[in-house]
Amino acid sequence: MKKLVNLLFGMIAVLTATSANAQFIVADPANLASGILNSANEIVQTSTTVSNVIKNFKEVEKVYNQGKEYYDKLKAINNLVKDARKVQQTVLLVGDVSEMYVQNFGKMMNDPHFTSQELVAIGNGYSALLSESTELLKELKQIVTSSTLSLNDKERMDVIDRVYNQVKDYHSLVRYYTNKNISVSYLRAKKKNDSKRVLELYGRSNQKYW
C-alpha cells in the first residue's frame, strides 16, 4: 500500500517537473501551496494602501497560475486505488482553497464596499486558513514519502485519513469565510441600492450563499 501511495507522489513530481515548454517554480504540491501562502503573507505584512494590496496580490496570482496546469493534470489522474485517491483528493482540496482565495480576493479588491484596511484584514484571515492547510499538506507529504518513520501501513493510512478530514474542514471554512465576506458587501450594497454591482462582480449563481 505504501508503494501505491508513493507512486502517486511520483506522478505528482513528474507533473510538476520543469520542461522547455512549461516553466514551473515548484517541485511538489507542498512547495506550490507554500509559495501561494508566502505571497499572501506579503499582503498582510506590507500592504497599507489599496495600490500595495493590488501589487502584492499580483504575486499571489502569478504563483497560483504557474501551478494551475499541475492541478488540472492531477484532476485527470484516474483509476487510483482508494488510499492513493485519498492522497490525491487532499492535494486537490488544498488547490481548491488556493483557488477560492485567488479568485474571490481578486474580486474583493475591485469591490467598492470594502476599505483598504478591511481588505488587509480579509487577506489576513485567508492567510491564516491557507497556513493551516499548507502545514497539513506538508505533514501528508512527510508521511507518504519518508522511509525513516516507524509506521506500518495502517498507521500511515490513519494519518492520511486524519489529514484529509482536517483539510476538508479547512476547505469548508474558507468557503464559509468567503461567503460571509461577500455577504457583508452585499448588505452594504443593498443599503445604497447598489446590489446589482455586487451580483455582477461575484456572480448571481452564488447569491443563495449570501
C-alpha positions in Angstrom: 0.0 0.0 0.0 2.8 2.4 0.8 4.3 1.8 -2.6 1.0 2.7 -4.3 0.8 6.0 -2.3 4.4 6.8 -3.1 3.6 6.1 -6.7 1.0 8.9 -6.7 3.6 11.3 -5.4 6.0 10.1 -8.0 3.3 11.1 -10.6 2.9 14.5 -8.9 6.7 15.1 -9.2 6.5 14.3 -12.9 3.6 16.6 -13.4 5.4 19.5 -11.8 8.8 18.9 -13.4 10.4 21.8 -15.3 10.4 21.4 -19.0 11.3 23.5 -22.1 7.6 24.2 -22.7 6.3 24.8 -19.2 8.3 26.6 -16.5 7.1 25.6 -13.1 8.6 27.1 -9.9 7.6 24.2 -7.7 8.7 20.6 -7.4 5.8 19.3 -5.4 2.3 20.4 -4.2 3.6 21.4 -0.7 6.0 23.9 -2.3 3.3 25.3 -4.5 1.0 25.8 -1.5 3.8 27.4 0.4 4.6 29.8 -2.4 1.0 30.9 -2.5 0.9 31.3 1.3 4.2 33.3 1.3 2.9 35.7 -1.3 -0.4 36.0 0.6 1.5 36.9 3.8 3.2 39.7 1.9 -0.2 41.3 1.6 -0.7 41.2 5.3 2.8 42.4 6.3 3.4 45.1 3.7 0.1 46.4 2.4 -1.3 49.6 3.9 -2.9 51.1 0.8 -5.1 49.7 -2.0 -2.4 50.1 -4.5 0.0 48.0 -2.4 -2.7 45.3 -1.8 -3.2 45.1 -5.6 0.5 45.0 -6.3 1.2 42.2 -3.8 -1.8 40.2 -4.8 -0.5 40.0 -8.4 2.4 37.9 -7.0 -0.2 35.5 -5.4 -1.9 35.2 -8.8 1.4 34.6 -10.5 2.3 31.7 -8.2 -1.1 30.2 -8.5 -1.3 30.5 -12.3 2.1 28.8 -12.6 0.8 25.8 -10.7 -2.7 25.7 -12.2 -1.7 23.3 -15.0 -0.4 20.9 -12.4 -3.7 20.9 -10.6 -5.6 20.4 -13.8 -3.4 17.4 -14.7 -3.7 15.9 -11.2 -7.5 16.0 -11.5 -7.2 13.9 -14.7 -5.4 11.0 -13.0 -8.0 8.2 -12.7 -8.0 4.5 -11.7 -6.1 5.0 -8.4 -6.6 2.7 -5.5 -8.7 4.0 -2.7 -5.9 5.1 -0.4 -3.9 6.8 -3.1 -7.0 8.6 -4.3 -7.4 10.0 -0.7 -3.9 11.5 -1.1 -4.9 12.9 -4.5 -8.1 14.4 -3.1 -6.3 16.0 -0.2 -3.8 17.7 -2.6 -6.7 18.9 -4.8 -8.6 20.3 -1.8 -5.6 22.5 -0.9 -5.6 23.5 -4.6 -9.3 24.5 -4.3 -8.5 26.5 -1.1 -5.9 28.5 -3.0 -8.3 28.9 -6.0 -11.1 30.2 -3.7 -8.7 32.7 -2.3 -7.2 33.9 -5.6 -10.5 34.2 -7.4 -12.6 35.8 -4.7 -10.0 38.1 -3.1 -9.2 39.3 -6.5 -12.8 40.3 -6.9 -12.9 41.9 -3.4 -10.1 44.2 -4.4 -12.5 45.6 -7.1 -15.4 45.8 -4.6 -16.0 49.5 -3.6 -17.8 48.3 -0.4 -14.5 47.3 1.2 -12.0 49.7 2.6 -8.2 49.1 2.2 -8.0 48.3 5.9 -10.7 45.8 5.5 -9.0 44.2 2.6 -5.8 43.7 4.6 -7.9 42.2 7.4 -9.6 39.8 5.0 -6.3 38.9 3.5 -5.0 38.2 7.0 -7.9 35.8 7.5 -7.2 34.0 4.3 -3.6 33.7 5.1 -4.4 32.0 8.4 -6.6 29.5 6.7 -4.1 28.9 3.9 -1.3 28.4 6.5 -3.2 25.6 8.3 -4.0 23.9 5.0 -0.4 24.2 3.8 1.0 22.7 7.1 -1.3 19.7 6.8 -0.1 19.2 3.2 3.5 19.2 4.4 2.6 16.6 7.0 0.9 14.4 4.4 4.0 14.6 2.2 6.2 13.6 5.0 4.1 10.6 5.9 3.8 9.1 2.5 7.4 9.8 1.4 9.5 9.3 4.5 11.3 5.9 4.9 12.6 6.8 8.4 9.3 6.8 10.2 8.4 3.6 12.1 4.8 3.4 10.9 3.1 0.4 9.5 0.7 0.8 6.5 -2.4 1.0 8.7 -0.9 3.8 10.8 0.1 5.7 7.7 -3.4 5.4 6.3 -4.9 6.5 9.6 -2.7 9.7 9.4 -3.7 10.2 5.7 -7.4 9.9 6.7 -7.0 12.4 9.5 -5.1 14.9 7.3 -7.7 14.5 4.6 -10.6 15.2 7.0 -8.8 18.2 8.5 -8.1 19.7 5.1 -11.7 19.1 4.1 -12.8 21.1 7.2 -10.5 24.0 6.3 -11.8 23.8 2.7 -15.3 24.3 4.2 -14.1 27.1 6.4 -12.6 29.0 3.5 -15.8 28.7 1.6 -17.8 29.9 4.6 -15.3 32.8 5.2 -15.6 33.8 1.6 -19.3 33.8 1.6 -19.6 35.7 4.8 -17.3 38.5 3.5 -19.3 38.7 0.3 -22.5 38.9 2.3 -21.1 41.9 4.1 -20.5 43.7 0.8 -24.0 42.6 -0.5 -25.7 44.0 2.6 -23.8 47.3 2.3 -24.7 47.5 -1.4 -28.4 46.9 -0.7 -28.4 49.9 1.6 -27.0 52.0 -1.2 -29.3 50.4 -3.9 -26.1 49.1 -5.5 -26.7 45.3 -5.1 -26.6 44.7 -8.9 -23.0 45.6 -9.0 -22.2 43.0 -6.3 -24.2 40.4 -8.0 -22.4 41.0 -11.3 -19.0 41.0 -9.6 -19.3 37.8 -7.7 -21.9 36.0 -9.9 -25.6 35.7 -9.5 -25.4 31.9 -9.2 -23.7 32.3 -5.8 -26.3 34.6 -4.3 -28.0 31.8 -2.4 -24.9 31.5 -0.2 -25.1 35.1 1.0 
